[in-house]
Protein backbone atom coordinates (compact mmCIF):
# COMPACT_ATOMS: atom_id res chain seq x y z
CA UNK A 1 0.00 0.00 0.00
CA UNK A 2 1.46 3.36 -0.98
CA UNK A 3 2.09 6.18 1.46
CA UNK A 4 -0.78 8.54 0.39
CA UNK A 5 -3.31 5.71 0.74
CA UNK A 6 -1.96 4.77 4.19
CA UNK A 7 -2.23 8.40 5.30
CA UNK A 8 -5.83 8.62 4.01
CA UNK A 9 -6.83 5.46 5.90
CA UNK A 10 -5.16 6.73 9.05
CA UNK A 11 -7.06 10.01 8.76
CA UNK A 12 -10.37 8.15 8.43
CA UNK A 13 -9.54 6.03 11.50
CA UNK A 14 -8.64 9.12 13.56
CA UNK A 15 -11.88 10.82 12.49
CA UNK A 16 -13.94 7.75 13.45
CA UNK A 17 -12.30 7.57 16.87
CA UNK A 18 -12.91 11.27 17.47
CA UNK A 19 -16.62 10.97 16.62
CA UNK A 20 -17.21 7.77 18.65
CA UNK A 21 -17.04 9.46 22.08
CA UNK A 22 -19.73 11.91 20.97
CA UNK A 23 -22.12 8.98 20.56
CA UNK A 24 -21.68 8.00 24.19
CA UNK A 25 -21.90 11.41 25.84
CA UNK A 26 -25.46 12.25 24.91
CA UNK A 27 -24.89 14.38 21.80
CA UNK A 28 -26.24 11.70 19.45
CA UNK A 29 -28.92 9.41 20.83
CA UNK A 30 -30.31 7.06 18.19
CA UNK A 31 -33.51 6.16 20.09
CA UNK A 32 -35.25 7.69 23.10
CA UNK A 33 -35.19 5.57 26.25
CA UNK A 34 -38.24 3.36 26.85
CA UNK A 35 -41.10 4.99 28.71
CA UNK A 36 -41.48 3.22 32.09
CA UNK A 37 -45.21 2.84 31.47
CA UNK A 38 -44.49 1.09 28.16
CA UNK A 39 -42.44 -1.55 29.95
CA UNK A 40 -45.64 -2.73 31.65
CA UNK A 41 -47.22 -3.90 28.36
CA UNK A 42 -48.78 -6.21 27.41
CA UNK A 43 -51.49 -6.13 30.04
CA UNK A 44 -53.71 -8.84 31.50
CA UNK A 45 -57.42 -9.56 31.39
CA UNK A 46 -59.55 -7.59 33.86
CA UNK A 47 -59.81 -9.21 37.31
CA UNK A 48 -62.58 -11.78 37.93
CA UNK A 49 -64.38 -9.19 40.08
CA UNK A 50 -64.70 -6.79 37.12
CA UNK A 51 -68.20 -5.34 36.67
CA UNK A 52 -69.59 -3.02 33.99
CA UNK A 53 -69.89 -0.16 36.49
CA UNK A 54 -66.10 -0.29 37.03
CA UNK A 55 -65.81 1.58 33.71
CA UNK A 56 -67.78 4.58 34.94
CA UNK A 57 -65.70 7.76 34.91
CA UNK A 58 -63.67 9.91 32.53
CA UNK A 59 -60.96 8.31 30.41
CA UNK A 60 -58.36 9.99 28.22
CA UNK A 61 -55.55 9.29 25.80
CA UNK A 62 -53.42 11.69 23.73
CA UNK A 63 -52.40 11.32 20.08
CA UNK A 64 -49.44 12.97 18.32
CA UNK A 65 -49.00 15.43 21.21
CA UNK A 66 -51.83 17.67 19.90
CA UNK A 67 -54.87 15.39 19.98
CA UNK A 68 -56.76 14.67 23.22
CA UNK A 69 -59.35 11.88 23.08
CA UNK A 70 -61.74 11.74 26.06
CA UNK A 71 -64.51 9.32 26.99
CA UNK A 72 -67.06 10.18 29.67
CA UNK A 73 -68.78 6.93 30.68
CA UNK A 74 -71.91 7.05 32.85
CA UNK A 75 -73.52 4.30 34.90
CA UNK A 76 -76.84 4.72 33.08
CA UNK A 77 -75.32 3.07 29.99
CA UNK A 78 -74.53 6.28 28.09
CA UNK A 79 -71.22 7.92 27.20
CA UNK A 80 -69.81 10.90 25.35
CA UNK A 81 -66.60 11.10 23.28
CA UNK A 82 -64.82 14.45 22.93
CA UNK A 83 -61.79 14.68 20.64
CA UNK A 84 -59.81 17.87 20.04
CA UNK A 85 -56.56 18.82 18.35
CA UNK A 86 -54.93 21.99 19.63
CA UNK A 87 -51.66 23.85 19.04
CA UNK A 88 -49.93 24.77 22.30
CA UNK A 89 -53.16 23.74 24.07
CA UNK A 90 -54.79 26.96 22.80
CA UNK A 91 -55.58 27.10 19.06
CA UNK A 92 -58.16 24.42 18.21
CA UNK A 93 -57.53 22.76 14.84
CA UNK A 94 -60.17 20.03 14.88
CA UNK A 95 -62.91 18.77 17.17
CA UNK A 96 -65.49 15.99 17.31
CA UNK A 97 -68.11 15.33 19.96
CA UNK A 98 -70.79 12.67 20.15
CA UNK A 99 -74.16 13.05 21.81
CA UNK A 100 -74.84 10.81 24.82
CA UNK A 101 -74.74 7.39 23.11
CA UNK A 102 -75.09 3.80 24.30
CA UNK A 103 -72.21 1.65 25.61
CA UNK A 104 -72.12 -2.01 26.62
CA UNK A 105 -69.60 -4.70 27.64
CA UNK A 106 -68.88 -7.91 25.72
CA UNK A 107 -67.37 -10.79 27.73
CA UNK A 108 -65.45 -13.88 26.61
CA UNK A 109 -64.99 -17.33 28.23
CA UNK A 110 -61.22 -16.77 28.53
CA UNK A 111 -61.72 -13.71 30.76
CA UNK A 112 -61.30 -11.02 28.13
CA UNK A 113 -63.75 -8.12 27.90
CA UNK A 114 -64.49 -5.43 25.34
CA UNK A 115 -66.49 -2.23 25.67
CA UNK A 116 -68.59 -1.17 22.65
CA UNK A 117 -69.14 2.58 22.25
CA UNK A 118 -71.84 3.32 19.69
CA UNK A 119 -71.11 6.39 17.55
CA UNK A 120 -67.54 6.87 18.85
CA UNK A 121 -64.66 7.15 16.39
CA UNK A 122 -61.22 5.52 16.11
CA UNK A 123 -58.70 8.38 16.39
CA UNK A 124 -55.71 6.14 17.13
CA UNK A 125 -54.76 6.10 13.41
CA UNK A 126 -55.54 9.79 12.88
CA UNK A 127 -58.60 11.89 12.16
CA UNK A 128 -58.68 10.91 8.46
CA UNK A 129 -59.28 7.28 9.45
CA UNK A 130 -61.65 8.36 12.24
CA UNK A 131 -63.83 10.29 9.81
CA UNK A 132 -64.36 7.09 7.78
CA UNK A 133 -66.22 5.64 10.79
CA UNK A 134 -64.94 2.11 10.31
CA UNK A 135 -65.16 1.99 6.53
CA UNK A 136 -62.35 1.58 3.98
CA UNK A 137 -61.21 3.99 1.30
CA UNK A 138 -62.56 4.67 -2.17
CA UNK A 139 -65.86 5.53 -3.88
CA UNK A 140 -67.47 2.19 -2.95
CA UNK A 141 -65.80 1.31 0.37
CA UNK A 142 -66.18 -1.88 2.34
CA UNK A 143 -66.04 -2.12 6.14
CA UNK A 144 -62.48 -2.09 7.47
CA UNK A 145 -61.24 -5.08 9.46
CA UNK A 146 -59.53 -3.98 12.68
CA UNK A 147 -57.18 -6.33 14.52
CA UNK A 148 -57.58 -7.33 18.17
CA UNK A 149 -54.05 -8.11 19.47
CA UNK A 150 -55.39 -9.90 22.55
CA UNK A 151 -58.01 -12.04 20.83
CA UNK A 152 -55.81 -12.48 17.73
CA UNK A 153 -58.80 -11.85 15.50
CA UNK A 154 -60.38 -9.24 13.27
CA UNK A 155 -63.55 -7.30 13.95
CA UNK A 156 -65.71 -4.58 12.43
CA UNK A 157 -66.17 -1.16 14.03
CA UNK A 158 -68.61 0.50 11.63
CA UNK A 159 -70.16 3.50 13.34
CA UNK A 160 -68.67 2.60 16.70
CA UNK A 161 -65.46 2.17 18.70
CA UNK A 162 -64.58 -1.11 20.41
CA UNK A 163 -61.88 -1.16 23.11
CA UNK A 164 -60.29 -4.02 25.05
CA UNK A 165 -60.67 -3.81 28.82
CA UNK A 166 -57.28 -4.62 30.32
CA UNK A 167 -55.54 -4.36 33.70
CA UNK A 168 -52.02 -3.10 34.39
CA UNK A 169 -49.69 -4.69 37.00
CA UNK A 170 -51.38 -2.58 39.71
CA UNK A 171 -54.83 -3.88 38.64
CA UNK A 172 -55.77 -0.46 37.30
CA UNK A 173 -58.14 -0.80 34.35
CA UNK A 174 -57.15 0.40 30.88
CA UNK A 175 -59.14 0.67 27.67
CA UNK A 176 -56.87 -0.60 24.89
CA UNK A 177 -57.31 0.25 21.20
CA UNK A 178 -57.65 -2.26 18.41
CA UNK A 179 -54.98 -1.98 15.74
CA UNK A 180 -55.50 -0.67 12.21
CA UNK A 181 -53.34 -3.59 11.00
CA UNK A 182 -51.64 -6.65 12.49
CA UNK A 183 -48.26 -4.86 12.75
CA UNK A 184 -49.47 -2.48 15.49
CA UNK A 185 -47.33 -4.27 18.07
CA UNK A 186 -46.52 -3.12 21.59
CA UNK A 187 -44.16 -0.19 20.99
CA UNK A 188 -41.52 0.72 23.53
CA UNK A 189 -42.24 4.41 22.94
CA UNK A 190 -45.53 6.15 22.36
CA UNK A 191 -47.42 3.23 23.87
CA UNK A 192 -49.65 5.59 25.85
CA UNK A 193 -51.54 6.34 22.64
CA UNK A 194 -52.73 2.72 22.52
CA UNK A 195 -54.97 2.98 25.54
CA UNK A 196 -57.21 5.22 27.63
CA UNK A 197 -56.48 5.72 31.31
CA UNK A 198 -59.08 6.91 33.81
CA UNK A 199 -58.45 10.52 34.83
CA UNK A 200 -61.61 11.04 36.91
CA UNK A 201 -63.74 8.65 38.95
CA UNK A 202 -67.53 8.28 38.79
C-alpha positions as CSV (number, residue, x, y, z in Angstrom):
1,X,0.0,0.0,0.0
2,X,1.5,3.4,-1.0
3,X,2.1,6.2,1.5
4,X,-0.8,8.5,0.4
5,X,-3.3,5.7,0.7
6,X,-2.0,4.8,4.2
7,X,-2.2,8.4,5.3
8,X,-5.8,8.6,4.0
9,X,-6.8,5.5,5.9
10,X,-5.2,6.7,9.1
11,X,-7.1,10.0,8.8
12,X,-10.4,8.1,8.4
13,X,-9.5,6.0,11.5
14,X,-8.6,9.1,13.6
15,X,-11.9,10.8,12.5
16,X,-13.9,7.7,13.4
17,X,-12.3,7.6,16.9
18,X,-12.9,11.3,17.5
19,X,-16.6,11.0,16.6
20,X,-17.2,7.8,18.7
21,X,-17.0,9.5,22.1
22,X,-19.7,11.9,21.0
23,X,-22.1,9.0,20.6
24,X,-21.7,8.0,24.2
25,X,-21.9,11.4,25.8
26,X,-25.5,12.3,24.9
27,X,-24.9,14.4,21.8
28,X,-26.2,11.7,19.5
29,X,-28.9,9.4,20.8
30,X,-30.3,7.1,18.2
31,X,-33.5,6.2,20.1
32,X,-35.2,7.7,23.1
33,X,-35.2,5.6,26.3
34,X,-38.2,3.4,26.8
35,X,-41.1,5.0,28.7
36,X,-41.5,3.2,32.1
37,X,-45.2,2.8,31.5
38,X,-44.5,1.1,28.2
39,X,-42.4,-1.5,29.9
40,X,-45.6,-2.7,31.7
41,X,-47.2,-3.9,28.4
42,X,-48.8,-6.2,27.4
43,X,-51.5,-6.1,30.0
44,X,-53.7,-8.8,31.5
45,X,-57.4,-9.6,31.4
46,X,-59.5,-7.6,33.9
47,X,-59.8,-9.2,37.3
48,X,-62.6,-11.8,37.9
49,X,-64.4,-9.2,40.1
50,X,-64.7,-6.8,37.1
51,X,-68.2,-5.3,36.7
52,X,-69.6,-3.0,34.0
53,X,-69.9,-0.2,36.5
54,X,-66.1,-0.3,37.0
55,X,-65.8,1.6,33.7
56,X,-67.8,4.6,34.9
57,X,-65.7,7.8,34.9
58,X,-63.7,9.9,32.5
59,X,-61.0,8.3,30.4
60,X,-58.4,10.0,28.2
61,X,-55.5,9.3,25.8
62,X,-53.4,11.7,23.7
63,X,-52.4,11.3,20.1
64,X,-49.4,13.0,18.3
65,X,-49.0,15.4,21.2
66,X,-51.8,17.7,19.9
67,X,-54.9,15.4,20.0
68,X,-56.8,14.7,23.2
69,X,-59.4,11.9,23.1
70,X,-61.7,11.7,26.1
71,X,-64.5,9.3,27.0
72,X,-67.1,10.2,29.7
73,X,-68.8,6.9,30.7
74,X,-71.9,7.1,32.8
75,X,-73.5,4.3,34.9
76,X,-76.8,4.7,33.1
77,X,-75.3,3.1,30.0
78,X,-74.5,6.3,28.1
79,X,-71.2,7.9,27.2
80,X,-69.8,10.9,25.3
81,X,-66.6,11.1,23.3
82,X,-64.8,14.5,22.9
83,X,-61.8,14.7,20.6
84,X,-59.8,17.9,20.0
85,X,-56.6,18.8,18.3
86,X,-54.9,22.0,19.6
87,X,-51.7,23.8,19.0
88,X,-49.9,24.8,22.3
89,X,-53.2,23.7,24.1
90,X,-54.8,27.0,22.8
91,X,-55.6,27.1,19.1
92,X,-58.2,24.4,18.2
93,X,-57.5,22.8,14.8
94,X,-60.2,20.0,14.9
95,X,-62.9,18.8,17.2
96,X,-65.5,16.0,17.3
97,X,-68.1,15.3,20.0
98,X,-70.8,12.7,20.2
99,X,-74.2,13.1,21.8
100,X,-74.8,10.8,24.8
101,X,-74.7,7.4,23.1
102,X,-75.1,3.8,24.3
103,X,-72.2,1.7,25.6
104,X,-72.1,-2.0,26.6
105,X,-69.6,-4.7,27.6
106,X,-68.9,-7.9,25.7
107,X,-67.4,-10.8,27.7
108,X,-65.5,-13.9,26.6
109,X,-65.0,-17.3,28.2
110,X,-61.2,-16.8,28.5
111,X,-61.7,-13.7,30.8
112,X,-61.3,-11.0,28.1
113,X,-63.7,-8.1,27.9
114,X,-64.5,-5.4,25.3
115,X,-66.5,-2.2,25.7
116,X,-68.6,-1.2,22.7
117,X,-69.1,2.6,22.3
118,X,-71.8,3.3,19.7
119,X,-71.1,6.4,17.6
120,X,-67.5,6.9,18.8
121,X,-64.7,7.2,16.4
122,X,-61.2,5.5,16.1
123,X,-58.7,8.4,16.4
124,X,-55.7,6.1,17.1
125,X,-54.8,6.1,13.4
126,X,-55.5,9.8,12.9
127,X,-58.6,11.9,12.2
128,X,-58.7,10.9,8.5
129,X,-59.3,7.3,9.5
130,X,-61.6,8.4,12.2
131,X,-63.8,10.3,9.8
132,X,-64.4,7.1,7.8
133,X,-66.2,5.6,10.8
134,X,-64.9,2.1,10.3
135,X,-65.2,2.0,6.5
136,X,-62.3,1.6,4.0
137,X,-61.2,4.0,1.3
138,X,-62.6,4.7,-2.2
139,X,-65.9,5.5,-3.9
140,X,-67.5,2.2,-3.0
141,X,-65.8,1.3,0.4
142,X,-66.2,-1.9,2.3
143,X,-66.0,-2.1,6.1
144,X,-62.5,-2.1,7.5
145,X,-61.2,-5.1,9.5
146,X,-59.5,-4.0,12.7
147,X,-57.2,-6.3,14.5
148,X,-57.6,-7.3,18.2
149,X,-54.1,-8.1,19.5
150,X,-55.4,-9.9,22.5
151,X,-58.0,-12.0,20.8
152,X,-55.8,-12.5,17.7
153,X,-58.8,-11.9,15.5
154,X,-60.4,-9.2,13.3
155,X,-63.6,-7.3,14.0
156,X,-65.7,-4.6,12.4
157,X,-66.2,-1.2,14.0
158,X,-68.6,0.5,11.6
159,X,-70.2,3.5,13.3
160,X,-68.7,2.6,16.7
161,X,-65.5,2.2,18.7
162,X,-64.6,-1.1,20.4
163,X,-61.9,-1.2,23.1
164,X,-60.3,-4.0,25.0
165,X,-60.7,-3.8,28.8
166,X,-57.3,-4.6,30.3
167,X,-55.5,-4.4,33.7
168,X,-52.0,-3.1,34.4
169,X,-49.7,-4.7,37.0
170,X,-51.4,-2.6,39.7
171,X,-54.8,-3.9,38.6
172,X,-55.8,-0.5,37.3
173,X,-58.1,-0.8,34.3
174,X,-57.1,0.4,30.9
175,X,-59.1,0.7,27.7
176,X,-56.9,-0.6,24.9
177,X,-57.3,0.2,21.2
178,X,-57.7,-2.3,18.4
179,X,-55.0,-2.0,15.7
180,X,-55.5,-0.7,12.2
181,X,-53.3,-3.6,11.0
182,X,-51.6,-6.6,12.5
183,X,-48.3,-4.9,12.8
184,X,-49.5,-2.5,15.5
185,X,-47.3,-4.3,18.1
186,X,-46.5,-3.1,21.6
187,X,-44.2,-0.2,21.0
188,X,-41.5,0.7,23.5
189,X,-42.2,4.4,22.9
190,X,-45.5,6.1,22.4
191,X,-47.4,3.2,23.9
192,X,-49.6,5.6,25.9
193,X,-51.5,6.3,22.6
194,X,-52.7,2.7,22.5
195,X,-55.0,3.0,25.5
196,X,-57.2,5.2,27.6
197,X,-56.5,5.7,31.3
198,X,-59.1,6.9,33.8
199,X,-58.4,10.5,34.8
200,X,-61.6,11.0,36.9
201,X,-63.7,8.7,39.0
202,X,-67.5,8.3,38.8
